[in-house]
Amino acid sequence: MTISLEEAQRQLAQLLDTLAKGEELVITRDGRPVARLIAEPNGTPHAKSKPDRILGSAKGLVRISSDFDAPLDEFGEYTD
């Protein structure tokens, strides 16, 4: 189904009921498609959503050795 933006604004509640029945809705502005709406399967969140990040959750898991920035023996000829 294709509908104008103005019409979509007036009938949003009814359009959401239509989407729940499996329809797809294309919203147009000035005759050009600008959005496509589809219902979420079973009303569940989108599968590609990422979990919230927790700052500091890896604290203590990474250690840097004291000679981290020391030149490697294999590259001695490049450091002279």
NORPE-V524925 format. One record per run of one state. SS is the DSSP state (H for helix, E for strand, L for the rest). FROM is the first residue (numbers start at 1). TO is the last residue. If there is no record, write none. Layout:
BEGIN
ss={SS & SS}
from={FROM & FROM}
to={TO & TO}
END
This chain:
BEGIN
ss={L & E & H & L & H & L & E & L & E & L & H & L & H & L}
from={1 & 2 & 5 & 11 & 12 & 21 & 24 & 30 & 32 & 39 & 41 & 44 & 73 & 80}
to={1 & 4 & 10 & 11 & 20 & 23 & 29 & 31 & 38 & 40 & 43 & 72 & 79 & 80}
END
